[in-house]
């Protein structure tokens, strides 16, 4: 069930609507074969719920109307029972399905706001911790490696004091956009604090993480030069070849490497980073 939910979450809106329509047609076919005495039409709610949750209110409402039309068509083929009002029943069904769609879509939007950083639009600390915890659990289950990165925007306080918070906020938004541009669709970037970002790279080996950080280094340096950012960046990354016990422990390890990178290199360097691979508590390698 969890794998099905995860797969639905990664589908696009058109793909989800196509999946929901196919599921609704399957329910209609089963209802036709089973006959009016078997209460299968309630299964129409399931694809409507899934599409409304993952694809939004408009897609959910469209599927709700499609399901209600299929439900009516099967009822008419079977023939209404004595005293039945098929068209009135359809109106009631449409209303009920639209209420479900509206409620779920609104709830999903509220949850997204609760998990989104207000300034940058990327994930916040809560969303990152949940995703990292899920990745740790997956690493325990399948034995896969993953990488966690901690990034600090140096001297943000100085930027705010010298140029104002408006400029500092613009800098943070630009950094967030650059980080998102450098990552895969399966990766997650989050803002943990005023000038702190974390990146989760699922199923990423040390070699792949090294390539990702080199790409990030180039993009940050180019953006800093183009936008004339009065700041530099310190990055620490840890590839876990076996899972850590807690998200906090993983973040602490990456943060320690970030501070090591900050101290090790000259301030004239725009981007400073260190990456290590860890199996349990043992360091297997380090690149800078």
Buried (B, 14 or more C-beta within 10 A) or exposed (E): EEEEEEEBEEBEEEEBBEBBBEBBBEBBEBBBEEEBEEEBBEBBBBBBBBBBBBBBBBBBBBBBBBBBBBBBBBBEEBEEEEEEEBEEBBEEBBEBBBEBBBEBBEEBEEEEEEBBBEBBEBBBBEBBBBBBEBBBEBBEEEEBBBBBBBBBBBBBEEBBEEEEEEBBBBBBBBBBBBBBEBBEEEBBBBBBEEBBBBBBBBBBBBEBBBEBBBEBBEBBBEBBEEEEBBBBBBBBBBBBBEBBEEBEEBBBBBBBBBBBBBEBBEEEBBBBBBBBBBEEEEEEEEBE
